[in-house]
């Protein structure tokens, strides 16, 4: 099974959203997760948005370590974290979720 599929299956199966998978030099495998987002109900009071905790990251890490070992994925270190304040906006739902927020846009020449 491909790395993307393994990680998606575990992360989504545990009830989280997969934001990003990044393979870094030195064997670091960085996984970014978030809580699923649901659009606010019209007329309902605004509730504070829940956030990823250290316990959430630990739970995903434990499951991923087991699954990656079973599938023979080569990595030296696994890092699971929340997207934080510099969250990349990649999917349509991300743009809807953060509509009205101030963002930074970086343009790069081809």
NUTI-229536 format. One record per atom (N, C-alpha, C): residue in one letter; y, z, x. Coordinates in steps of 0.2 Angstrom, whole numbers, padded with zeros to 4 digits, always signed. Atoms other than C-alpha are relative to their C-alpha. Layout:
# residues N
AYZX ...
# end
This chain:
# residues 110
X-0006+0000+0004 X+0000+0000+0000 X+0006+0000+0004 X-0007+0000-0003 X+0018-0004+0006 X+0003+0007+0000 X-0004-0006-0001 X+0029+0010+0012 X+0005+0001-0006 X-0005+0000+0005 X+0042+0006-0002 X-0004+0003-0007 X+0004-0002+0005 X+0028+0008-0015 X-0003+0007+0000 X+0002-0007-0001 X+0021+0024-0008 X+0005+0005-0002 X-0005-0004+0001 X+0037+0032-0008 X+0003+0000-0007 X-0002+0000+0007 X+0043+0026-0025 X-0005+0004-0005 X+0006-0003+0004 X+0026+0032-0033 X+0001+0007+0001 X+0000-0007-0001 X+0028+0049-0026 X+0007+0003-0003 X-0007-0003+0002 X+0047+0052-0029 X+0001-0001-0007 X-0001+0001+0007 X+0047+0045-0046 X-0005+0004-0004 X+0006-0004+0003 X+0030+0054-0050 X+0002+0007-0001 X-0002-0006+0000 X+0039+0070-0046 X+0006+0001-0004 X-0006-0001+0004 X+0054+0067-0057 X+0006-0002+0003 X-0007+0001-0004 X+0067+0061-0045 X+0001-0008+0000 X-0002+0007-0001 X+0076+0044-0042 X+0000-0001+0008 X+0000+0002-0007 X+0073+0035-0025 X+0007-0003+0001 X-0006+0003-0002 X+0090+0031-0018 X+0000-0005+0006 X+0000+0005-0006 X+0086+0024-0001 X-0006+0002+0005 X+0005-0002-0005 X+0072+0023+0012 X+0003-0004+0006 X-0003+0002-0006 X+0078+0021+0030 X-0005+0002+0006 X+0003-0002-0006 X+0068+0019+0046 X+0005-0001+0006 X-0004+0000-0006 X+0077+0024+0061 X-0003+0000+0007 X+0003+0000-0007 X+0074+0023+0080 X-0003+0007+0001 X+0003-0006-0002 X+0063+0036+0087 X-0005+0002-0005 X+0005-0002+0005 X+0051+0036+0072 X+0002+0004-0006 X-0002-0003+0005 X+0062+0044+0060 X+0000-0004-0007 X+0000+0003+0006 X+0059+0040+0042 X+0004+0005-0005 X-0004-0003+0004 X+0073+0045+0031 X+0000-0002-0008 X+0001+0002+0007 X+0071+0046+0012 X+0006+0004-0004 X-0006-0003+0004 X+0086+0050+0000 X-0002+0000-0007 X+0002+0000+0007 X+0082+0056-0017 X+0006+0003-0004 X-0005-0003+0005 X+0093+0061-0033 X-0004+0002-0006 X+0002-0001+0007 X+0090+0068-0050 X+0001-0006-0004 X-0001+0006+0005 X+0088+0055-0064 X+0007+0002-0004 X-0007-0001+0004 X+0105+0052-0073 X-0001-0003-0007 X+0000+0003+0007 X+0107+0050-0092 X+0007+0000-0002 X-0007+0001+0002 X+0123+0044-0099 X+0002+0006-0005 X-0002-0006+0005 X+0133+0058-0108 X+0000-0002-0007 X+0000+0001+0007 X+0131+0059-0127 X+0007+0000-0002 X-0006+0000+0003 X+0147+0054-0136 X+0002+0006-0004 X-0002-0006+0004 X+0156+0069-0143 X-0003+0006+0002 X+0003-0006-0003 X+0145+0081-0134 X+0004+0003+0006 X-0004-0002-0005 X+0154+0093-0122 X-0003-0002+0007 X+0002+0002-0006 X+0153+0088-0104 X-0003+0006+0004 X+0004-0005-0004 X+0140+0098-0094 X+0001-0002+0008 X-0001+0001-0007 X+0141+0100-0075 X-0007-0004+0002 X+0006+0005-0002 X+0129+0087-0067 X-0004+0005+0005 X+0004-0003-0004 X+0114+0095-0059 X-0001-0003+0007 X+0000+0003-0007 X+0111+0093-0040 X-0007+0001+0003 X+0006+0000-0004 X+0096+0091-0028 X+0001+0007+0004 X+0000-0006-0004 X+0091+0108-0020 X-0004-0001+0006 X+0005+0000-0006 X+0082+0112-0004 X-0007+0000-0002 X+0007+0000+0002 X+0067+0116-0014 X-0002-0007-0003 X+0002+0006+0002 X+0067+0099-0022 X-0002-0005+0006 X+0001+0004-0006 X+0068+0091-0005 X-0007+0002+0004 X+0006-0003-0003 X+0054+0102+0001 X-0006-0002-0004 X+0005+0003+0005 X+0043+0097-0014 X-0002-0007+0002 X+0001+0007-0002 X+0045+0079-0010 X-0003-0001+0007 X+0003+0000-0007 X+0042+0081+0008 X-0007+0001+0001 X+0007-0002+0000 X+0026+0090+0006 X-0005-0006-0003 X+0004+0006+0003 X+0019+0076-0006 X+0000-0006+0004 X-0001+0006-0004 X+0026+0062+0005 X-0004+0001+0007 X+0004-0001-0006 X+0018+0069+0021 X-0007-0001-0001 X+0007+0001+0001 X+0001+0070+0013 X-0002-0008-0002 X+0001+0007+0002 X+0002+0052+0005 X+0001-0005+0006 X-0001+0004-0006 X+0009+0044+0021 X-0005+0001+0005 X+0006-0001-0004 X-0005+0052+0031 X-0006-0004-0002 X+0006+0003+0003 X-0018+0046+0019 X+0000-0008+0001 X-0001+0007-0001 X-0011+0028+0020 X+0001-0003+0007 X+0000+0002-0007 X-0009+0028+0039 X+0007-0003+0001 X-0007+0003-0002 X+0010+0025+0039 X+0002+0004+0006 X-0002-0002-0007 X+0017+0027+0057 X+0007+0003-0001 X-0007-0003+0000 X+0032+0039+0058 X-0001+0007+0004 X+0000-0006-0004 X+0036+0054+0069 X+0003+0006-0003 X-0004-0006+0004 X+0048+0064+0058 X+0002-0003-0006 X-0002+0001+0007 X+0051+0064+0040 X+0006+0004-0002 X-0006-0003+0002 X+0068+0068+0033 X+0001-0002-0008 X-0002+0001+0007 X+0071+0070+0014 X+0006+0004-0002 X-0006-0004+0001 X+0088+0074+0008 X+0003-0003-0007 X-0004+0003+0005 X+0101+0071-0006 X+0005-0005+0002 X-0004+0005-0002 X+0113+0057-0006 X+0007+0003+0003 X-0006-0003-0002 X+0128+0069-0004 X+0006-0004-0002 X-0006+0003+0002 X+0146+0064-0006 X+0001-0007+0002 X-0001+0007-0002 X+0144+0047+0003 X-0006-0004-0002 X+0005+0004+0004 X+0131+0041-0009 X+0001-0008+0000 X-0001+0007+0001 X+0129+0022-0008 X-0001-0002-0007 X+0001+0002+0007 X+0131+0013-0024 X-0003-0007+0000 X+0004+0006-0001 X+0117+0000-0025 X-0002-0003-0006 X+0003+0003+0007 X+0111-0002-0043 X+0005+0000-0005 X-0005+0000+0006 X+0120-0006-0059 X+0001+0007-0003 X-0001-0007+0003 X+0117+0012-0065 X+0004+0004+0004 X-0004-0004-0004 X+0125+0019-0050 X+0008-0001-0002 X-0006+0002+0001 X+0141+0010-0054 X+0003+0003-0007 X-0001-0002+0007 X+0140+0015-0073 X+0001+0008+0001 X+0000-0007-0001 X+0137+0033-0067 X+0006+0003+0003 X-0006-0002-0004 X+0152+0034-0056 X+0006-0003-0002 X-0006+0003+0003 X+0164+0024-0067 X+0006+0005+0000 X-0005-0005+0000 X+0181+0032-0065 X+0001+0004+0006 X-0001-0004-0006 X+0178+0040-0049 X+0003-0004+0006 X-0003+0003-0005 X+0188+0036-0033 X-0006-0002+0005 X+0005+0002-0005 X+0177+0026-0020 X+0003-0003+0006 X-0002+0004-0006 X+0179+0019-0003 X-0004-0006+0001 X+0004+0006-0001 X+0174+0001+0000 X+0001-0003+0007 X+0000+0003-0007 X+0170-0006+0017 X-0002-0007+0000 X+0002+0007+0000 X+0170-0025+0019 X-0002-0002+0007 X+0002+0002-0007 X+0161-0033+0034 X+0000-0007+0000 X+0000+0008-0001 X+0163-0051+0040 X-0007-0002+0001 X+0007+0002-0001 X+0147-0061+0039 X-0001-0002+0007 
# end
